């Protein structure tokens, strides 16, 4: 309820209007429903920004894990990355909170700072399993409202879904022969599914795919929505091309596991969201697990956290 309430508040009460020049002049304003980019995030946002920053002299060390922080005389003097010591005026710790906790605990003196000490409580609920997937259809399937997201509360795994063609530009391919592309997430891993009577975390990949198809096709709420928006047609009247699971998940009899532990806000962890200002003069925290006005683990929270982190270095950055 807390999570949903914040989304409604932003949608109905937000006053700021922003024009995305890099997205062809696309305007964000109150009541725009789900606020997504006009194409795949890597192609239309991250890759162009990386190219731009590289042209300005920024160096990126991808797939180079942070090993430790060198803390002396009240500040971070250097960071160790793959055996290489890197010095800087500021250090921004914007990584998975589970990994951040390990880095902080390697230097016990950092735990004297209250914001950095919060990580052990922040991570108390452990990793969370949310498995993403996407399904493509040969025909275009209409939804009742444009740019809306669905939470299928009548599915055992609390599936959430969005139709990408509602947001992406028309020149962006949805895949070979695809006219509708739905992306979704299975949010609950410890409830038994309706097809195999198995918890998500113990399903094989084949069982997971079959279970998602079954839960989507048997959602009465979705059936009524599709029927109303498509002149009586239901989901079975549209041709499913494929259903693909997000690549980072590894299925095994011992349980599903991701390449990185996933953190989400819970009622237990929310009181421990750290501030961007760590207490160490030149160490800044960032990420959706930090305290923001959004107050929930989401893309919006990550974006605001990034602005707040940047503002601690340059006061000209707007909030």
FILO-134233 format. One record per residue (C-alpha): residue number from 1; residue in three letters; x, y, z. Coordinates in Angstrom, 2 decimals. Example, Ala and Ser with C-alpha at 12.3 -4.5 7.8 and 13.67 -1.06 7.14 Angstrom:
2
n=1&res=ALA&X=12.30&Y=-4.50&Z=7.80
n=2&res=SER&X=13.67&Y=-1.06&Z=7.14
END
This chain:
319
n=1&res=UNK&X=0.00&Y=0.00&Z=0.00
n=2&res=UNK&X=2.88&Y=2.34&Z=0.83
n=3&res=UNK&X=4.51&Y=1.56&Z=-2.52
n=4&res=UNK&X=1.30&Y=2.05&Z=-4.54
n=5&res=UNK&X=0.42&Y=5.22&Z=-2.66
n=6&res=UNK&X=3.67&Y=6.88&Z=-3.67
n=7&res=UNK&X=3.09&Y=6.07&Z=-7.34
n=8&res=UNK&X=-0.41&Y=7.59&Z=-7.24
n=9&res=UNK&X=0.90&Y=10.64&Z=-5.42
n=10&res=UNK&X=3.56&Y=11.22&Z=-8.11
n=11&res=UNK&X=1.07&Y=10.66&Z=-10.90
n=12&res=UNK&X=-1.70&Y=12.92&Z=-9.58
n=13&res=UNK&X=0.14&Y=15.61&Z=-7.62
n=14&res=UNK&X=3.43&Y=16.05&Z=-9.51
n=15&res=UNK&X=3.90&Y=19.56&Z=-10.90
n=16&res=UNK&X=7.17&Y=19.39&Z=-12.82
n=17&res=UNK&X=7.19&Y=19.07&Z=-16.60
n=18&res=UNK&X=10.33&Y=17.79&Z=-18.28
n=19&res=UNK&X=11.18&Y=17.56&Z=-21.98
n=20&res=UNK&X=13.49&Y=14.68&Z=-22.98
n=21&res=UNK&X=15.43&Y=16.27&Z=-25.84
n=22&res=UNK&X=17.42&Y=13.07&Z=-26.41
n=23&res=UNK&X=14.14&Y=11.19&Z=-26.80
n=24&res=UNK&X=12.87&Y=13.35&Z=-29.67
n=25&res=UNK&X=11.35&Y=16.06&Z=-27.51
n=26&res=UNK&X=9.16&Y=13.67&Z=-25.50
n=27&res=UNK&X=7.43&Y=15.55&Z=-22.65
n=28&res=UNK&X=6.88&Y=14.10&Z=-19.17
n=29&res=UNK&X=3.97&Y=15.59&Z=-17.26
n=30&res=UNK&X=1.47&Y=14.74&Z=-14.53
n=31&res=UNK&X=-0.97&Y=11.99&Z=-15.52
n=32&res=UNK&X=1.24&Y=10.40&Z=-18.18
n=33&res=UNK&X=0.74&Y=6.95&Z=-16.65
n=34&res=UNK&X=3.79&Y=4.66&Z=-16.61
n=35&res=UNK&X=6.90&Y=6.79&Z=-17.17
n=36&res=UNK&X=9.23&Y=4.79&Z=-19.40
n=37&res=UNK&X=11.78&Y=5.55&Z=-22.09
n=38&res=UNK&X=10.80&Y=5.58&Z=-25.76
n=39&res=UNK&X=12.87&Y=2.47&Z=-26.50
n=40&res=UNK&X=15.09&Y=-0.21&Z=-24.87
n=41&res=UNK&X=16.97&Y=1.44&Z=-22.00
n=42&res=UNK&X=20.44&Y=0.31&Z=-23.12
n=43&res=UNK&X=20.07&Y=1.47&Z=-26.73
n=44&res=UNK&X=18.28&Y=4.78&Z=-26.16
n=45&res=UNK&X=19.73&Y=5.89&Z=-22.82
n=46&res=UNK&X=22.76&Y=4.14&Z=-21.32
n=47&res=UNK&X=24.82&Y=3.58&Z=-24.48
n=48&res=UNK&X=24.39&Y=7.18&Z=-25.73
n=49&res=UNK&X=25.32&Y=8.55&Z=-22.29
n=50&res=UNK&X=28.38&Y=6.30&Z=-22.01
n=51&res=UNK&X=29.51&Y=7.43&Z=-25.47
n=52&res=UNK&X=28.97&Y=11.07&Z=-24.55
n=53&res=UNK&X=30.90&Y=10.79&Z=-21.29
n=54&res=UNK&X=33.73&Y=8.90&Z=-22.97
n=55&res=UNK&X=33.98&Y=11.74&Z=-25.51
n=56&res=UNK&X=34.48&Y=14.07&Z=-22.52
n=57&res=UNK&X=37.35&Y=11.97&Z=-21.20
n=58&res=UNK&X=35.54&Y=9.77&Z=-18.67
n=59&res=UNK&X=37.12&Y=6.32&Z=-18.31
n=60&res=UNK&X=34.94&Y=3.27&Z=-17.56
n=61&res=UNK&X=36.23&Y=0.01&Z=-16.09
n=62&res=UNK&X=33.38&Y=-2.40&Z=-16.82
n=63&res=UNK&X=33.26&Y=-5.82&Z=-15.14
n=64&res=UNK&X=35.99&Y=-4.69&Z=-12.75
n=65&res=UNK&X=34.81&Y=-5.41&Z=-9.18
n=66&res=UNK&X=35.57&Y=-3.03&Z=-6.33
n=67&res=UNK&X=37.78&Y=-4.80&Z=-3.78
n=68&res=UNK&X=38.17&Y=-2.31&Z=-0.95
n=69&res=UNK&X=38.28&Y=1.35&Z=0.12
n=70&res=UNK&X=41.34&Y=2.88&Z=1.75
n=71&res=UNK&X=40.08&Y=5.02&Z=4.66
n=72&res=UNK&X=42.55&Y=7.25&Z=6.49
n=73&res=UNK&X=42.35&Y=10.54&Z=8.37
n=74&res=UNK&X=38.58&Y=10.80&Z=8.03
n=75&res=UNK&X=38.35&Y=10.37&Z=4.26
n=76&res=UNK&X=38.67&Y=7.83&Z=1.44
n=77&res=UNK&X=42.15&Y=8.10&Z=-0.06
n=78&res=UNK&X=41.81&Y=5.44&Z=-2.76
n=79&res=UNK&X=39.79&Y=2.49&Z=-4.04
n=80&res=UNK&X=41.27&Y=-0.87&Z=-5.00
n=81&res=UNK&X=39.86&Y=-2.27&Z=-8.27
n=82&res=UNK&X=41.37&Y=-5.49&Z=-9.64
n=83&res=UNK&X=44.63&Y=-4.77&Z=-7.84
n=84&res=UNK&X=44.84&Y=-1.21&Z=-9.17
n=85&res=UNK&X=44.76&Y=1.67&Z=-6.69
n=86&res=UNK&X=42.57&Y=4.53&Z=-7.93
n=87&res=UNK&X=42.69&Y=7.99&Z=-6.35
n=88&res=UNK&X=39.99&Y=10.64&Z=-6.66
n=89&res=UNK&X=38.53&Y=13.71&Z=-4.95
n=90&res=UNK&X=35.18&Y=11.99&Z=-4.43
n=91&res=UNK&X=34.04&Y=8.36&Z=-4.30
n=92&res=UNK&X=30.42&Y=7.40&Z=-4.96
n=93&res=UNK&X=29.36&Y=3.98&Z=-3.70
n=94&res=UNK&X=26.43&Y=3.20&Z=-6.02
n=95&res=UNK&X=26.42&Y=-0.58&Z=-5.99
n=96&res=UNK&X=24.24&Y=-3.46&Z=-4.83
n=97&res=UNK&X=23.69&Y=-2.93&Z=-1.06
n=98&res=UNK&X=24.78&Y=-6.50&Z=-0.27
n=99&res=UNK&X=28.12&Y=-5.89&Z=-1.97
n=100&res=UNK&X=28.34&Y=-2.41&Z=-0.43
n=101&res=UNK&X=28.01&Y=-3.94&Z=3.04
n=102&res=UNK&X=30.90&Y=-6.33&Z=2.36
n=103&res=UNK&X=33.10&Y=-3.46&Z=1.15
n=104&res=UNK&X=32.27&Y=-1.33&Z=4.20
n=105&res=UNK&X=32.88&Y=-4.18&Z=6.67
n=106&res=UNK&X=36.36&Y=-4.72&Z=5.25
n=107&res=UNK&X=37.24&Y=-1.40&Z=6.88
n=108&res=UNK&X=35.75&Y=-1.55&Z=10.42
n=109&res=UNK&X=36.52&Y=2.14&Z=11.04
n=110&res=UNK&X=33.83&Y=3.04&Z=8.50
n=111&res=UNK&X=31.20&Y=1.44&Z=10.74
n=112&res=UNK&X=31.56&Y=4.32&Z=13.18
n=113&res=UNK&X=29.55&Y=6.42&Z=10.73
n=114&res=UNK&X=25.78&Y=5.95&Z=11.37
n=115&res=UNK&X=24.74&Y=5.92&Z=7.69
n=116&res=UNK&X=27.30&Y=3.24&Z=6.80
n=117&res=UNK&X=26.38&Y=1.21&Z=9.87
n=118&res=UNK&X=22.78&Y=0.95&Z=8.55
n=119&res=UNK&X=23.72&Y=-1.56&Z=5.83
n=120&res=UNK&X=23.62&Y=-4.61&Z=8.13
n=121&res=UNK&X=20.01&Y=-3.76&Z=9.09
n=122&res=UNK&X=19.19&Y=-2.67&Z=5.53
n=123&res=UNK&X=20.08&Y=-6.16&Z=4.28
n=124&res=UNK&X=18.44&Y=-8.11&Z=7.11
n=125&res=UNK&X=15.75&Y=-9.72&Z=4.91
n=126&res=UNK&X=18.38&Y=-11.13&Z=2.55
n=127&res=UNK&X=18.21&Y=-11.39&Z=-1.24
n=128&res=UNK&X=14.82&Y=-11.23&Z=-2.95
n=129&res=UNK&X=13.74&Y=-13.27&Z=-5.96
n=130&res=UNK&X=11.89&Y=-11.37&Z=-8.69
n=131&res=UNK&X=12.14&Y=-13.12&Z=-12.05
n=132&res=UNK&X=11.64&Y=-11.04&Z=-15.18
n=133&res=UNK&X=10.32&Y=-12.40&Z=-18.48
n=134&res=UNK&X=8.87&Y=-11.18&Z=-21.77
n=135&res=UNK&X=6.35&Y=-12.58&Z=-24.20
n=136&res=UNK&X=5.83&Y=-11.59&Z=-27.84
n=137&res=UNK&X=2.63&Y=-11.87&Z=-29.91
n=138&res=UNK&X=2.11&Y=-11.82&Z=-33.68
n=139&res=UNK&X=-0.88&Y=-9.51&Z=-33.42
n=140&res=UNK&X=-1.24&Y=-6.13&Z=-31.74
n=141&res=UNK&X=-3.16&Y=-6.46&Z=-28.48
n=142&res=UNK&X=-4.85&Y=-3.32&Z=-27.19
n=143&res=UNK&X=-5.10&Y=-2.35&Z=-23.53
n=144&res=UNK&X=-7.84&Y=-0.12&Z=-22.11
n=145&res=UNK&X=-5.49&Y=2.76&Z=-21.33
n=146&res=UNK&X=-2.18&Y=3.70&Z=-22.96
n=147&res=UNK&X=1.08&Y=3.52&Z=-21.00
n=148&res=UNK&X=-0.40&Y=1.66&Z=-18.04
n=149&res=UNK&X=1.15&Y=-1.11&Z=-15.98
n=150&res=UNK&X=-0.77&Y=-4.09&Z=-14.63
n=151&res=UNK&X=-0.49&Y=-5.98&Z=-11.37
n=152&res=UNK&X=-2.34&Y=-9.26&Z=-11.77
n=153&res=UNK&X=-3.34&Y=-9.69&Z=-8.14
n=154&res=UNK&X=-5.33&Y=-12.83&Z=-8.97
n=155&res=UNK&X=-2.12&Y=-14.71&Z=-9.93
n=156&res=UNK&X=-0.23&Y=-16.73&Z=-7.28
n=157&res=UNK&X=3.09&Y=-15.09&Z=-8.08
n=158&res=UNK&X=1.69&Y=-11.53&Z=-8.22
n=159&res=UNK&X=2.68&Y=-10.96&Z=-11.85
n=160&res=UNK&X=3.29&Y=-7.41&Z=-13.03
n=161&res=UNK&X=3.22&Y=-6.55&Z=-16.74
n=162&res=UNK&X=3.70&Y=-3.73&Z=-19.22
n=163&res=UNK&X=3.21&Y=-3.58&Z=-23.00
n=164&res=UNK&X=6.40&Y=-2.07&Z=-24.48
n=165&res=UNK&X=4.73&Y=-1.00&Z=-27.72
n=166&res=UNK&X=2.73&Y=1.50&Z=-25.66
n=167&res=UNK&X=5.90&Y=3.45&Z=-24.90
n=168&res=UNK&X=8.49&Y=2.67&Z=-27.56
n=169&res=UNK&X=8.76&Y=4.66&Z=-30.78
n=170&res=UNK&X=7.20&Y=3.07&Z=-33.85
n=171&res=UNK&X=10.61&Y=2.63&Z=-35.49
n=172&res=UNK&X=11.82&Y=0.42&Z=-32.61
n=173&res=UNK&X=11.60&Y=-3.29&Z=-33.43
n=174&res=UNK&X=9.69&Y=-5.47&Z=-30.96
n=175&res=UNK&X=11.28&Y=-8.61&Z=-32.39
n=176&res=UNK&X=10.82&Y=-10.69&Z=-35.53
n=177&res=UNK&X=7.11&Y=-10.83&Z=-36.48
n=178&res=UNK&X=6.12&Y=-9.33&Z=-33.12
n=179&res=UNK&X=3.47&Y=-6.59&Z=-32.91
n=180&res=UNK&X=2.99&Y=-6.79&Z=-29.14
n=181&res=UNK&X=5.75&Y=-7.26&Z=-26.57
n=182&res=UNK&X=4.85&Y=-7.68&Z=-22.92
n=183&res=UNK&X=7.50&Y=-7.55&Z=-20.21
n=184&res=UNK&X=6.66&Y=-8.89&Z=-16.78
n=185&res=UNK&X=7.98&Y=-9.87&Z=-13.38
n=186&res=UNK&X=7.05&Y=-12.70&Z=-11.07
n=187&res=UNK&X=7.29&Y=-10.98&Z=-7.68
n=188&res=UNK&X=6.58&Y=-13.77&Z=-5.17
n=189&res=UNK&X=8.91&Y=-16.78&Z=-5.07
n=190&res=UNK&X=7.66&Y=-18.63&Z=-1.99
n=191&res=UNK&X=4.04&Y=-19.30&Z=-3.00
n=192&res=UNK&X=3.09&Y=-22.40&Z=-4.95
n=193&res=UNK&X=2.07&Y=-21.91&Z=-8.57
n=194&res=UNK&X=-1.29&Y=-22.92&Z=-10.00
n=195&res=UNK&X=0.02&Y=-25.37&Z=-12.62
n=196&res=UNK&X=2.77&Y=-27.47&Z=-10.97
n=197&res=UNK&X=1.98&Y=-26.66&Z=-7.31
n=198&res=UNK&X=5.63&Y=-25.69&Z=-6.81
n=199&res=UNK&X=7.18&Y=-22.55&Z=-5.37
n=200&res=UNK&X=8.81&Y=-20.38&Z=-8.04
n=201&res=UNK&X=12.27&Y=-20.74&Z=-6.51
n=202&res=UNK&X=12.23&Y=-24.53&Z=-6.99
n=203&res=UNK&X=10.85&Y=-24.63&Z=-10.56
n=204&res=UNK&X=12.92&Y=-25.66&Z=-13.53
n=205&res=UNK&X=13.19&Y=-23.12&Z=-16.31
n=206&res=UNK&X=10.69&Y=-25.11&Z=-18.41
n=207&res=UNK&X=8.27&Y=-25.27&Z=-15.48
n=208&res=UNK&X=8.64&Y=-21.54&Z=-14.86
n=209&res=UNK&X=7.81&Y=-20.70&Z=-18.49
n=210&res=UNK&X=4.80&Y=-23.04&Z=-18.50
n=211&res=UNK&X=3.64&Y=-21.62&Z=-15.16
n=212&res=UNK&X=3.82&Y=-18.01&Z=-16.40
n=213&res=UNK&X=1.80&Y=-18.90&Z=-19.51
n=214&res=UNK&X=-0.77&Y=-20.66&Z=-17.33
n=215&res=UNK&X=-1.08&Y=-17.84&Z=-14.78
n=216&res=UNK&X=-1.36&Y=-15.14&Z=-17.47
n=217&res=UNK&X=-3.94&Y=-17.06&Z=-19.49
n=218&res=UNK&X=-6.03&Y=-17.89&Z=-16.38
n=219&res=UNK&X=-6.09&Y=-14.37&Z=-14.91
n=220&res=UNK&X=-9.74&Y=-13.35&Z=-14.99
n=221&res=UNK&X=-8.84&Y=-9.69&Z=-14.46
n=222&res=UNK&X=-6.58&Y=-9.71&Z=-17.53
n=223&res=UNK&X=-9.16&Y=-11.64&Z=-19.54
n=224&res=UNK&X=-11.80&Y=-8.98&Z=-18.92
n=225&res=UNK&X=-9.38&Y=-6.17&Z=-19.74
n=226&res=UNK&X=-8.30&Y=-7.76&Z=-23.03
n=227&res=UNK&X=-11.88&Y=-8.63&Z=-23.95
n=228&res=UNK&X=-13.12&Y=-5.10&Z=-23.38
n=229&res=UNK&X=-10.24&Y=-3.44&Z=-25.27
n=230&res=UNK&X=-10.23&Y=-5.86&Z=-28.25
n=231&res=UNK&X=-13.92&Y=-6.09&Z=-29.22
n=232&res=UNK&X=-14.61&Y=-9.37&Z=-27.45
n=233&res=UNK&X=-11.34&Y=-11.14&Z=-28.28
n=234&res=UNK&X=-9.50&Y=-12.83&Z=-25.40
n=235&res=UNK&X=-5.85&Y=-13.77&Z=-25.04
n=236&res=UNK&X=-6.35&Y=-17.19&Z=-26.66
n=237&res=UNK&X=-7.33&Y=-15.40&Z=-29.90
n=238&res=UNK&X=-3.79&Y=-14.00&Z=-30.26
n=239&res=UNK&X=-0.72&Y=-15.96&Z=-31.37
n=240&res=UNK&X=2.10&Y=-16.23&Z=-28.83
n=241&res=UNK&X=5.49&Y=-16.25&Z=-30.60
n=242&res=UNK&X=7.73&Y=-16.91&Z=-27.60
n=243&res=UNK&X=8.20&Y=-16.40&Z=-23.86
n=244&res=UNK&X=11.75&Y=-15.63&Z=-22.73
n=245&res=UNK&X=13.20&Y=-15.52&Z=-19.20
n=246&res=UNK&X=15.66&Y=-12.78&Z=-18.24
n=247&res=UNK&X=19.13&Y=-14.24&Z=-18.83
n=248&res=UNK&X=20.68&Y=-13.70&Z=-15.40
n=249&res=UNK&X=18.61&Y=-16.37&Z=-13.61
n=250&res=UNK&X=20.04&Y=-19.85&Z=-13.09
n=251&res=UNK&X=17.55&Y=-22.64&Z=-12.34
n=252&res=UNK&X=18.60&Y=-25.69&Z=-10.32
n=253&res=UNK&X=17.06&Y=-28.30&Z=-7.96
n=254&res=UNK&X=18.68&Y=-26.43&Z=-5.05
n=255&res=UNK&X=16.78&Y=-23.28&Z=-5.96
n=256&res=UNK&X=16.89&Y=-20.41&Z=-8.42
n=257&res=UNK&X=19.78&Y=-17.97&Z=-8.16
n=258&res=UNK&X=20.69&Y=-14.73&Z=-9.90
n=259&res=UNK&X=24.16&Y=-13.56&Z=-10.91
n=260&res=UNK&X=23.80&Y=-10.80&Z=-8.31
n=261&res=UNK&X=21.73&Y=-10.81&Z=-5.14
n=262&res=UNK&X=18.63&Y=-8.66&Z=-5.58
n=263&res=UNK&X=17.56&Y=-6.19&Z=-2.88
n=264&res=UNK&X=14.09&Y=-4.66&Z=-2.50
n=265&res=UNK&X=12.40&Y=-2.42&Z=0.05
n=266&res=UNK&X=10.42&Y=-4.25&Z=2.74
n=267&res=UNK&X=8.62&Y=-3.16&Z=5.89
n=268&res=UNK&X=11.65&Y=-4.38&Z=7.86
n=269&res=UNK&X=14.31&Y=-2.63&Z=5.79
n=270&res=UNK&X=12.63&Y=0.70&Z=4.96
n=271&res=UNK&X=13.58&Y=2.41&Z=8.26
n=272&res=UNK&X=17.26&Y=1.82&Z=7.43
n=273&res=UNK&X=17.48&Y=3.50&Z=4.02
n=274&res=UNK&X=20.78&Y=5.45&Z=4.26
n=275&res=UNK&X=21.19&Y=9.09&Z=3.29
n=276&res=UNK&X=23.37&Y=10.01&Z=0.33
n=277&res=UNK&X=25.71&Y=11.85&Z=2.69
n=278&res=UNK&X=27.64&Y=8.98&Z=4.28
n=279&res=UNK&X=29.35&Y=10.91&Z=7.06
n=280&res=UNK&X=32.73&Y=10.51&Z=5.37
n=281&res=UNK&X=33.58&Y=13.83&Z=3.71
n=282&res=UNK&X=34.36&Y=12.46&Z=0.24
n=283&res=UNK&X=32.29&Y=9.23&Z=0.23
n=284&res=UNK&X=28.78&Y=9.52&Z=-1.22
n=285&res=UNK&X=26.11&Y=6.83&Z=-1.37
n=286&res=UNK&X=23.71&Y=6.44&Z=-4.30
n=287&res=UNK&X=21.11&Y=3.97&Z=-5.53
n=288&res=UNK&X=17.43&Y=3.21&Z=-5.09
n=289&res=UNK&X=18.21&Y=1.74&Z=-1.65
n=290&res=UNK&X=19.02&Y=5.26&Z=-0.39
n=291&res=UNK&X=16.57&Y=7.62&Z=1.31
n=292&res=UNK&X=14.71&Y=9.84&Z=-1.19
n=293&res=UNK&X=11.35&Y=11.57&Z=-1.55
n=294&res=UNK&X=10.28&Y=8.61&Z=-3.69
n=295&res=UNK&X=10.87&Y=6.44&Z=-0.62
n=296&res=UNK&X=10.66&Y=3.11&Z=-2.44
n=297&res=UNK&X=13.02&Y=0.85&Z=-4.39
n=298&res=UNK&X=12.31&Y=1.83&Z=-8.01
n=299&res=UNK&X=13.80&Y=3.46&Z=-11.09
n=300&res=UNK&X=12.41&Y=6.79&Z=-9.89
n=301&res=UNK&X=14.19&Y=6.32&Z=-6.56
n=302&res=UNK&X=17.46&Y=5.55&Z=-8.31
n=303&res=UNK&X=17.20&Y=8.65&Z=-10.52
n=304&res=UNK&X=16.47&Y=10.96&Z=-7.59
n=305&res=UNK&X=19.28&Y=9.39&Z=-5.56
n=306&res=UNK&X=21.67&Y=10.08&Z=-8.43
n=307&res=UNK&X=20.66&Y=13.73&Z=-8.50
n=308&res=UNK&X=21.06&Y=14.05&Z=-4.74
n=309&res=UNK&X=24.49&Y=12.42&Z=-4.90
n=310&res=UNK&X=25.58&Y=14.74&Z=-7.71
n=311&res=UNK&X=24.32&Y=17.76&Z=-5.80
n=312&res=UNK&X=26.67&Y=16.97&Z=-2.91
n=313&res=UNK&X=29.51&Y=17.59&Z=-5.37
n=314&res=UNK&X=27.95&Y=20.36&Z=-7.48
n=315&res=UNK&X=25.25&Y=22.55&Z=-5.91
n=316&res=UNK&X=24.00&Y=23.56&Z=-9.37
n=317&res=UNK&X=22.36&Y=20.14&Z=-9.82
n=318&res=UNK&X=18.56&Y=20.54&Z=-9.34
n=319&res=UNK&X=16.58&Y=18.25&Z=-7.06
END
